[in-house]
């Protein structure tokens, strides 16, 4: 036992000695690297004060009347005082490769403090020494110190720049983001970009220089400035993206590429830095700033709980799972009937530090859904599973009912039976005064979920707009058509849609779970609707092709179930604010849970009888009525066609 203690004692001693010598070595290396700068500072201080004394003696005609005995003592005092101040303010612990404003401020402060010490010494011992010699000397030495430190960086730029091939760039925006991009390009020569001009619509900035780069004009002068400067790229560096589409068109006319700086969200997440530039994506073209949500409340609502997500293999469902994984749930149950999508969703989260439970389950199978809930006893449910393709579901209304309505009832009933605390139903803006089977099934799903709200389970619904890049949305369709060389097909040039990004959509869902007190329908303020034909033009420009010349656009006509404009809420629904400025709730008259169940039972019978047209008619009549009753669906004529071929 004693020998082990002695061994451990020797080990601790050896560790301390190694640490001591390592520290000494590091300090010695730092001192050696600082010695040249210290020597330069000594020469700069001595030279500055010597020049000051010489200048003053020349002006007065006698050096003897400036300093009583010898100038050497004053120079020695000045050098000692300045080195002490520089050391105290950390000027010899600074890396001077990329100095900026803060470093310049510290140099000026050090010069002022050094001058004050020299002045105090002369007042104490040489009361008749002219103050001008000290002030002039301090000013000269500060200027020399700034020159030495900042010129070393500039010379470094020139040395590295000789061997690096650079691309001439125009920076759009002379604000903070633009300044950051310009300075980053100048600082990091390896990025291969050289700023040759800045454009900004603020007249007060035009003609001025930022980091020695001239603001040459307005944004709409991009074509002319690009020709004048021979630039090959433009970088959009404005927080407000409302001019982004214009800049895309200008860059297209100028024959140059357009890049963009990262968003604040990308910088805060660590995926990008302020000076980075990247290609523009459709997410950048929303014509509004991204909606930011406070996820602290979401984390409190999710931490340590069991969460079940239906449709977990889809674009929205899989992103919900990925974001949930960052909020420390006990486990995530991923439920989907598509094995490939479910496998991909789980694989994409392989590095998540959370228990993942994939379940290959069909929402239509009531017993299988009940078993999944009974086995895992989830606390929170996000119901994202649904069929969503509008024109296709017009031809197959029974399939839409079986998944979007009967499947939803299976999930709702299982949630109530197992005591789920919170249930979020994911809906769509197409559920507002629906004219399509898909929208009508989602509206009935809203009625089903919200009408079941009770003391045991809090139910709410969240309405989405069109989600950029989600599977089956217009964006992948356009991308495929552009990759094939066109044409891009648009149903109607007047058609408009509200758009949101996948992260926005998912954050809205998660935020709703923390905002809900039960029985609400939430909606995101998505700004103004965007014309689909404009989206097509943007995507063509993003592919670096010319609209009409390289990729034509064909208008093919509105398809069954589509409307030209979507609505956020029906006239009978009232819009109310929430604690989040960009999320509001809508409330309006809703049928009772008993009536909703009776209607669903009736639709179930019609589906079993393979009466698709009658089922679709009953569905549309019920969800479109201001005062829905069971008679609305019961009064549909029995002789409505039942052959599937008649509805295709």
Phi, psi and omega in degrees: 000317181296320181297323178295320179296318179298318180299314180296323179296315177298321180297317180296321179297316179298320180297317180296318180296317179298320179295321180295310182294325177296318179296318178298318181296317180297314180297321180296319179296320179295318181298316180298320181288335181274339186303316179300320181291323177296317179297319179296318179297320179299314180295321182294317180294312181298316179295320181296312181290326177296318177296322179296315179297319180296317180296319182291320180293324177296321181290325184263347176089000182203122175289329182296332181277352180270316178231133190296315185251287183217144178290343182301321181296318179297319180296320179296317178298317181296316180297313181297316181297316183291319178297320179296318180294315179301319179294317181294325181271005174077022181289346177258007172251006185267140171273122189258020178291321183228065180290155179221204184298316183298319179294319178298320179298318181294324178295317179295317178298318179298319178296319180293317180294319178299318178297321179297321179293317178296319179297318178298320179296315182293325178294327182283325188242333180230075188295338183263005180292130180299132180293336183299325181296323181287315181296318179294317179298317179296319179297317180295318182291326176295317178298318178295320180297316177298316182298315181300312186288318183279326178291331178298323178292317181296319178296325177297321177301314185293321180296314182286331183292336183294329185260004183247126176284125185247154175251130181286130188231145172254129179261125180262110183116123180251022177274203183297318180296317179297317178299318179299320180293315181300311182294325179294319178297318180292325184282318186254092182290340180289346178290342175078014181242136178237117180288124181246348179196157175233142177240139179202142181280351179284114183298329181295337182267341184291136183089347178271176180239142176236115184054039178068019174248128188281139170277104193272348180165197181278168181295323182287001175263017184301318183299312182294317181293323178296320179292321182290322185263355183058036179286149180248355183207149172237144181240118180279116186230053179234132182296321178279117186269014182295336179266004186296317181294321176301317181295325175300316179294317179298316180296323177298315179295325181280347181073030179236161179279153177239126176246175181218152177278158180295154175283165178300323180298319179293321180292315181294327180283349180087002181280349180207163176245165187303318185277358181289155171230153182212172176291153178280139176242172179296333178299332181283349188252035181282350185064022177199155176291146178300144178283126179263140180238151178271107187271001180294319178294325178296316180301318179296326182282338186256330188304128175075011184248159176270124185239132178247133180237120173272155185064034188291346178271349182282176182299312181286313182300317181292324177291325174302314180297318181296318180287325176300323184298338180276358184248020171060049173287162176293315176200160175238124177262115183261114185246125178201156180262352179263112186295324182293312180295321179295317178298316180297320180297316180293318180297321181293344181250023186298334181267358180290137181270064180207151178285125179250131181237096178283138179227116179277092189222137178267127180301335182287340182273098186301317182293321181293321178296315180299321180294319179299317179292319182294323183289320189254349175046061182293151175268326183229139179234131171246111186265094181253356182287126181189159165269139191224356185279110191301302184298321182294319182288341173297328180274342183227065182295330180294320177297320177298317179296317185296324180270307189283336181249301182292322176296320178296319178297323177300316181291318180297314181296320179294323179295316180293319183296329183258006175074035176301136183280317185225138182226122180245118179263126182267117183246201185209157176292346176288351176279351179278117183042062191294145172241359179244157176299318180300311179298322180293320179294324178289326176294319177294325175297320175301311180301317181298311184292310186292325181290341180273359181304130181212181183294335182278319183231130176269120179254141170211164178235151179232124179265129176261156161269200175287133184261118181299125174083359179290155184299126179089357180281177185293332184297307177300326178296312178298318181300319179293318180295321179293318179298329179277000179092008177087179001281161171271129184258128178239135185291319181204135182296340181269351187293132181235151177217152169276135182238148174215155178277161178301315177300320178299313182300316182290320178295326175297317179299312182293322179295322180300325180296332179268337179275336190289136169250358176116131174084018183255162168240123183256150179219144178267138172286102187261017178075216180263149179293155183245136178289135181298323181294328176292323176299317179299317180295319180298317182294324177296318179294322178297332178278006179063039175234164185262130180296132177088317181276306180273318182232113177280158175244126179248132175267120189251354179100151182292136180269165180303135177087354182265147173238161184287319180231143175263161179241154178274328177204157181283159179302327182281350181267143181256134179269131181230145180283155172240185179288345176262127186295339183251007177237129177231162178251149176242140180223147180193181181296135179229144176290162180289161179299323180296317180295318179299317179297318180297319179295318179296320176301317180296318178294328178296318178297315180296323178295320178293332179275002182054052177247073188296317183293320179291320178298316179297320179296315178300315180300310183295321180297318184290310185286342181268349183282138176291329178231075185294138175222170180293335180293335180301319180270332182288334183274001178294131184304141181288339185271013175296139185305143180246359182279127180303327184296335184284345181256355182279000000 
